[in-house]
């Protein structure tokens, strides 16, 4: 199946831990994104990579670090997790920026306890 | 300038009725306006999109109406069905922009 796949789907962890979320797309898209969806469903962009190059880095704590080993993968590493990091994180991909819309993954629900 | 406003926050419609969700944007440079549909536990999925060279676009039961002078656009769902119950997001961007600005979402419930 052609898709954007994220792992894990659920992540429960304690404050202070470090965790990673992985994302892979097999759509041949050149741009990948991380969005955060808070408890009120608001979608806010965090990062965007185009062909492995960082092009958007919104005001996000530097505890969050994206890594793109190739244009099909964009991982998100979070250090020293805090309660406020609890949210659903979505990976998305697109071809040519926003011209034809995004394809989103199914999300990773992160709960920090 | 980058904000997209969306209303209502939630909407309850009877089966067979018309659901209408409205959005307004500020940045006159925006020229691509998609709507995304999100079911619980899933990622948003592109539903329908419009560019400002037309005032209306229809795909099946879903229609976008676009008013460039008012900087507003709306989603109309005709003959609403319980399966349409989801959260709907409007968004805006430049055609070849780097990212979308999303509205805050509308939770639609269609009663059987």
Boltz contact constraints between the chains, C-beta under 6 A:
constraints:
  - contact:
      token1: [A, 41]
      token2: [B, 87]
      max_distance: 6.0
  - contact:
      token1: [A, 41]
      token2: [B, 105]
      max_distance: 6.0
  - contact:
      token1: [A, 42]
      token2: [B, 104]
      max_distance: 6.0
  - contact:
      token1: [A, 43]
      token2: [B, 102]
      max_distance: 6.0
  - contact:
      token1: [A, 45]
      token2: [B, 99]
      max_distance: 6.0
  - contact:
      token1: [A, 48]
      token2: [B, 98]
      max_distance: 6.0
  - contact:
      token1: [A, 48]
      token2: [B, 99]
      max_distance: 6.0
  - contact:
      token1: [A, 55]
      token2: [B, 98]
      max_distance: 6.0
  - contact:
      token1: [A, 56]
      token2: [B, 98]
      max_distance: 6.0
  - contact:
      token1: [A, 56]
      token2: [B, 99]
      max_distance: 6.0
  - contact:
      token1: [A, 90]
      token2: [B, 43]
      max_distance: 6.0
  - contact:
      token1: [A, 97]
      token2: [B, 96]
      max_distance: 6.0
  - contact:
      token1: [A, 97]
      token2: [B, 97]
      max_distance: 6.0
  - contact:
      token1: [A, 97]
      token2: [B, 98]
      max_distance: 6.0
  - contact:
      token1: [A, 98]
      token2: [B, 93]
      max_distance: 6.0
  - contact:
      token1: [A, 98]
      token2: [B, 97]
      max_distance: 6.0
  - contact:
      token1: [A, 98]
      token2: [B, 100]
      max_distance: 6.0
  - contact:
      token1: [A, 99]
      token2: [B, 95]
      max_distance: 6.0
  - contact:
      token1: [A, 99]
      token2: [B, 96]
      max_distance: 6.0
  - contact:
      token1: [A, 101]
      token2: [B, 34]
      max_distance: 6.0
  - contact:
      token1: [A, 101]
      token2: [B, 46]
      max_distance: 6.0
  - contact:
      token1: [A, 104]
      token2: [B, 43]
      max_distance: 6.0
  - contact:
      token1: [A, 104]
      token2: [B, 44]
      max_distance: 6.0
  - contact:
      token1: [A, 105]
      token2: [B, 43]
      max_distance: 6.0
  - contact:
      token1: [A, 106]
      token2: [B, 42]
      max_distance: 6.0
  - contact:
      token1: [A, 106]
      token2: [B, 43]
      max_distance: 6.0
  - contact:
      token1: [A, 107]
      token2: [B, 43]
      max_distance: 6.0
